[in-house]
Amino acid sequence: MKKEMLINVLQPEESRIAIVEDGILEELYVERNSLENLVGNIYKGRVVNIEPSIQAAFVDFGVGRNGFLHVSDIEHQYYKHLTEQGDGKSGRGRNPKGRRVNERSVANKPPIQEILKRGSEVLVQVIKEGLGNKGPTLSTYISIPGRYLVIMPGLQRVGISRKIADEDVRKELRTILTELAPPPGLGFIVRTAGIDRTADDLKRDLNYLLRLWGTIVGRIKKLPAPVEIYSESDMMIRTIRDIYNSEIDTLYIDEPTAYQRARDFMKVVLPKHVNRVKHYTGNDPIFYNSKLDDEICSIQNRHVPMKGGGSIVIDQTEALVAIDVNSGNYRADDNAEKTAFKVNMKAAEEISRQIRLRDLGGVIVIDFIDMREEKHRRSVERRLRELVKRDRARTKVLRISPFGLIEMTRQRIRPSLRRSMYEDCPSCRGTGQVKTAESMAIEVMRTLMTTVNKKNISRLVLNVHENVANYLNNKRRKDITQLEETAQTSIIINARTDVEPEHLMARCYDDIGNEVNF
């Protein structure tokens, strides 16, 4: 399998990174330079308000919008004095029987109004971008990723990524990390990229993170709140650090300065792979040359056809994402059950891919074609679970329901690709529908009937869309004429082609041409 990473940073307004497997676009990351990316940044903030009813605090961290900090995202150091007073020496993160408990559980924490006060200073990290009018989501559980390790100052122990399932590998990595003797009081997690790496590789990453944390601590002590303490790397370095692995044969970068920066970064983290970084010098744009531009343009299409027949339909709403699977003209041996099963299996692959490409988050409901046989239902369910494992965002897939529905959730870190690249249509205001010419004509007639009989009005001028004007002049001309005769008022309808379909503007004038308010 040929796997490539294409990095397009030639345009200053936008950065795009695509991961292509055998010519198929599997992952896409887009970042606009005009949109500030705060996720991963660390700030020294100040609490400006506390809401006990939702157990949350609002924090001013210096970006113009207050961040949302829930009690579940408050680290133990902020309330350890309260727990020590309450339970003596029961120990951090342990219940009375000595078993480790979930430190993020609200049940294991005091109320937020006892932990924080208005004006309290907190060290926070942005974990989710703000959506709409909502501010960014914050956490005091600080984590800073390196290539192979993640430093988590509040963890105070070593751990292994949950994505590493092999117990033997987990034990080996834990042993290596423990022998490196990290400083007490700091926690470290081994990332999946740390598999098969030597102790020297992990040691080099450990030292880098310790130097970085030392710099951060110095800024925390020196600078007053609210202030930025640490800024995450740009998307290109972030993606190479977090996603690049030995399976990727080549990295193509279309901008010389970015190409040199990528090579310098690779020399530090993966010196043996520096030669895989290539400077793309073709005449055509890098994405166009790989035939990706057309596919990227069609990513937000509601209807997604599948190879061999069948399709899926994706609808994004405020509450959830709904995905419907259709068989279309696909048939398997004139057997309805086999047809449904094969289409659903193909759909599971395309759905997992589309979710990644569109960066869909929150609750996702998938309506598969009904299948009667239990083994088919479980096969589709298992297939979807297997496919979403490659997703970097956390996902949870529930069992398929008797109605053929699968509910799943996917971690939402930032607004979806659609919300980042598109804005609501000013005509339909994001609904995708506008009133018909007939509906608007009815509304116009109601406006006329309530207006023409008012005092001092001798002329009424209406500005409407061309289609509405044609409907009124052709199908309601008799009614309009009758209103003119009854009210002794002249009604003028102006057809406009430069307005929205629902545009309606009425102006009234008296006998001498002065405008009358109504």
N, C-alpha and C positions, 0 to 999 in steps of 0.2 A: 504494500500500500504506500503510495506516494503522499506525503503530508508536508504542506508548506504553510509558512506564516507570511502574509503579505502586509506590509506596513506602508500606508499612504499618508504622508505628512507634508506633501508638497504645497498644499494650500494652507495659508496661515490661519484661516478661520475654522478649520475642521481637521481632526485626526481620525483615521479609520484603520482598523486592523481586522484582517480576515484570516481564518484558519480553514484551509482547503484540503480535503482528503479525496484523492483520485478525481480532481476536478469538481467536486461537490462542496459547496459552501456549508460548513458545519457550525462555525461560530463567527460572530460579527460584533465588533465593539466600535462604537462611534462616540466621539466627544467633541462638543463644540467649544471653542475657546471663549466664546461670548457668554457661556453658561459656567458659572463658578462651580467647581467640583469640590465639595467639602468632605466627602466620605474618607475616613482614615486620618483626617487632620486632628491634632490635639490642641486644646485651648485651656487656658486658665480663665474660668468664668466666675460670675457672681450670681447667686440666687436672687431673683427679683420678685418671685411670687411662689407661694405654696398652695396647692389645692388638695386638702385632705380628702375631699369627696372622691377624687380619682387617684389618690396616692401618687401624686406627681408634683414636680417642681418645674418652674420655667426659669431658664438660665440665660443671662446676657453673656455671650461669649465673643462679642465684638464684631459681628458681621451684619448688624442691622436688624436681624430677626432673632427673637428669643428661641432657644432650643427646648425641647421637651425631654425631661429626665424622670423616668418612672422609678418607683422605689425598688423594683426588681433589678434595676441597672445600677444600684448603688453598692459599691464595694465595701467589704467588711471593716476596713480601717476607719470609715466614717461613723460607725456605730459600735465599735468594739468596746468602748468605755461603758456603753449601756448594757451590753451582754455580760461583761465582766462583773458589773454591779449586780446583775440579776441572777447569774448562775455560777458565780465564783470561778472555779478553774475547770469548767467542763471542757474547754478547748475549742479552738476555732474550727468550724466545719465538722464538728463531731456531735452526735447526740449522746445522751448519758450512757449508752451502752458501748460507746466508742466507735460506732459506725459512721462513715462519712455521710453527710447530708447535702442536699442541694442548696448551696449558699445563695442562689438567685431566687429561691422560692420566697414569695411574699410572706408565707406562714412562718418563716424562720427569721424574720426581720422586724424591728420595731416600726411603728408608724412613721411615715416620712416627716411629719411635723415635729417628731422628737429627734430625728436624725439631723435635719437641716433647719436653719433659720433664715429669714430674709436678710440678705447681706453676706451670707456664708460664701466663702471661696471654695470652688471645686475644680478639680482637674478632670476634664471631660474629653471624650473622643466622639466625633460624629460617626454614627453607625448606619444612618439612613438619611437620604436627602429629603428635604421638605417637599410635600405634594400640595399643589394649589396654595391655599392660605395657611396650611399647616407648616410649622417650623421644622427644622431638622430634628431627628431623634438622637439623643445623646446617651452616653454610657460612661460610668467611671471605671469600668473594667478596661483598662488600657491594654492594647495589643499592637505591637510593631513587628511586621514581618520582615525577615531576611530571606535569603534564598532557600535555606534548609530548615531554619528555626524561626519560631515566633517568640519574642520576649513578652511576657505578661507579668508586670511588676506585682500585681495583686494576687497572683496565683500561689507563689511561694512554694512551688514544687515542680518537678519535671513531669511531662506527660507526652503522649503520643497521639497524633491525629486520629480521629475516629474513622477516617477513610482508610486507614491501614488495618485491614481485617486479620491478616495472618498473625497468629499469636507468637510464633517463633521470631518473626521479624520485629514485632513489638518489643519482645523481651531483649533482643539484641540491641535495638536502638536505645532502649531505656538504660541498658548497661553502659553503652558507650557514652551517653549523655551524663549519666551519674559519675562516671570516671573522669569526665572533664571538669568536675567539681565547680558547678556554677556558684556564684556568690550567694550566700544566704540572704533570704528576703526577696529574691527575684525568682519568677517562674519562667520555664521554657517549655515550648511544645515543639516536637519534631514534625515537620510537614511531610507530605507524601513525596516531595522532591528529595527528601533525605534518605529514602530507601537506597541501599547499595552504595551509599557514600562512605568514605573513610572517616576515621576519627579526626584526621587533619582537616578535612573539608568542614566538618561540623565545628571544630575548634576555631577555624578561621571565621566562620559565620558568627559564632558565639562572641568572639572578640570584637567584631564589627558592631554587633548589637549592643555590647556593653559600652563601647565608646560613644555610640549614638545616645544611649540612655544617660550617660554621664553629662553629655551636652544638654540634653533635655532638662535634667535636674538642675543644672546651672541656670538655665533660663527661667525655670519655675521660681527659684529663689530670688532672682534678680528683678524680674518684670512684674509690674502690678496688673491686676485683673481689671477689665477683660483684655486678653491678648492671645495671639496665636503663638503656640509653643513649638509645634512641629507640623510641617506640611508634607503630605504624601507626594511621592514621585509622580511625574507626568505619566500619561497613559502608556506610552511606548515602553518606558523602563518598567512600569508596573506589570505590564502584560508579559514581557520577557522574563521578569523575575518570578511571576506567579504561574504562568501557563507553559512556558517553554520547557520541553523535555527532549530526551534523546530520540523520541519517535518522530520529531519534526526534522525533516531532512535539510531544509533551507529556510533562512529568513531573508526576504527581499525587502529592501528599503529604498524609496524613490527620492530621498533628499540627502545630499552629501553630508551636511552637518549632523543630521539625525543618524545617518549611517555610521559616522565616526563615533558618536556618543554610544551607540549600541555596541560597537566593537570594543570600546573602552570598558563598558560595563561587563561584557562577556569575558574580557581578559581577567577581571576581578573574580567573577562568580563561577565561570566555566571556561577556563583558558583552553581546554582541549577542543572546544566547539567554536572557537573564534572564526575559523574558516567557513563555517556554515552561514555566517552573516555576509550577504552579498548586496552590492549597490546596483539597483535596477536602473539601467540607462537607456531603455527602449524609447522609441519615438512616441508610441501611444501611451496614455496613462496606464499605470500598473494594474488597476482594477479592470479597465476596459480590455487590456491585453489578455487578461485571464477570464474574460466573459462574465464578470461578476456584476457590472453596473446594472444590467437589465434585471438580474435576479434581485439585487438590492432594491431597485425601484418597485418591484412587485411584492416585496416582503409585506407591505401593509395591506395588500389586497385581502378583501374579506373571504373570497372564494379561492381555495388552493387545490388545483387538480393534482391527482397522483398518477404516477406512471402505471400504465396498464389498465387504467379505469378507476372510477371512484374519486371522491373528493372530500375535503373537510371545509367547514365554514367556521370562521373565528369571529366572535363578537366580543369586544371589550366594553364593559359597563363600569359604572362607578363602584358597584359592589363586588363584581366577580367577572371572570372571563368564561364565556360559554363556547364550547367547541362541539360542533355537530358533524357526525360522520355519515356520508351518503355513498351508496354503492354505485349510483349512476348506471352506466350500461355494462358494468362488469358482471360476468356470469361464470360460475364454476360448475361444470357438468350438470347444468339445470337443477342444481341442488341448493335450495335456499339457505340451509344451515352452513354448507361449505362456503357458499358465496359470502355470507355474513362473516364467517370466521377469517377467511383470507383477507377480505377488505379491512376488517378490524386490526389484523396483525400489521398490514401495511400502514394503516392509519396511525397505529401506535408509534411507528418509526418516524413518520412525518410530523406527528404532533410534538414528540419530544424535540425534534429539530426546530420546528417553528417556535416553540416556547423559548428555546435558547436564543434564536436569531432575533426574535421580537423583544426579548428580555421581559417577558410577561411575569407578573408577580401577584401575590395575594391568593385568593381562592380561585381555583380553576375547576370547572365542571365539564366532563367529557361525556357526550351522549353517543355511545357506540351503537351499532346496529344490533338489534335483539338477537340473542343466541339461546337456544333451548338447552344445549348440552353443557353440563357443568364443567367438563374438562376443557371445553373451548373458552368458557368464561374465565377460568383460572389461568389458562395459557395467555390470554390477552393481558390479564392483570399482571402476571409475572413478567411478560415481555416489556410492558411499560415501565415497571420497576427497574428492570435491568438497564433500560435505555436512559433513564433519568439519572443513573449513578454517575455518568460522566459529567453531569452538570455541576459547575462550581458553586452555584447557589444551593442552599439547603432545600430539600424537597421532602414531602411526605405524601404517600399515595395510599388511599383507603381501598378497601375491598369493593369489588364491583357489586352494584345493587341489583335486586331482581328486575329493575327496569332498564338495566344495561348502562347505568350511570356510574362513572368513577369520579369521586371527588379527590382533589389533591391540592396541596398548598406549595407555593414556591416563594422562597425568601425574596422580598422586595427591598433592594438596597438603594435604588435610585429610580426615577420615573422611567417607564418603558420607552423603547425606541420611538414608538408612535408619539408619545407625549413630548418627547424631546425634539422631534423633527417636524411635527405638525401642530397647527392650532385650530381651534373650532371654527367652522365655517360661519362667517358673519350673517349669512342669509338664514341658515337653518339652526344656528347656534349649537351645532354639534349633534343634532338629532338625526340628520340625514334626510329629513323630510321638510317640505314647505307646503303651505296651503295651496289647493288647486285654484285655478282662475274662477271657478264657480263659487268656491268658498269665500274668496276675496270679494267677488261681486255682491254676494249676500251681505257681507260686512259693510261694503260701500253703500248699499241701499239703506241699511239701518242708520248709517251716519247721515245720509241725506234726509231721511224722514225725521230725525231728531234735530236737524239744523235749519232746514229751509223755513220753518215757521217762526224762527226767532226774529225779534224786532230789528228793524233797520238793515236787514240783509236784502240786497237787490241782486247780488251776483255771487255765485259760489264756484270756486275753481278747484278741481280735483286733480292731483298728480298721482297716477298709478302706473303699474307695469303695463307694457304693451299688450300682453295677453289678457289682462283684466279689462283694459280699455276696450279691446275688441269684443270681449264677451258682453260688456255693458252696452256697447253701441249696437250690437247685433241682436242680443236676446232680451235686453231690458230697456230698449229705447222707448217703448210705449209707456212703461211705468215712469221713466224719468221725465218724459214730456208731460205726463199727467201731474207730476209733482210741480213742474215749472208753472203750469197753468193755475193750479190750485193756490200756490204760494206767491204767484207773481214774482218769481225769482228765476234768473238765468243760471243754468247749470252747465259748466264747461268742463269737459273731461280731457285732460292732456295725457297722451300715451307716451311713456318714457321707456327707453331701452337701456338706460344707464343706472337703473335702480334695482333693488331686490324684488323678487316675486311678491313679497308681502308688503311692499312699500305702499303707504297710504298717507297722503298729506292733503288736507283741505284748508283753503283760505277763503274768508268771507269779506265782501266789500259792500259799502253803502252806495247811495245814489251818486255821490260825488267822487267815488273811487278810493275812499279811505278804508284801510283794513279794519275789520271789526273782530274783536275777540269773542270767542264763543266757548 
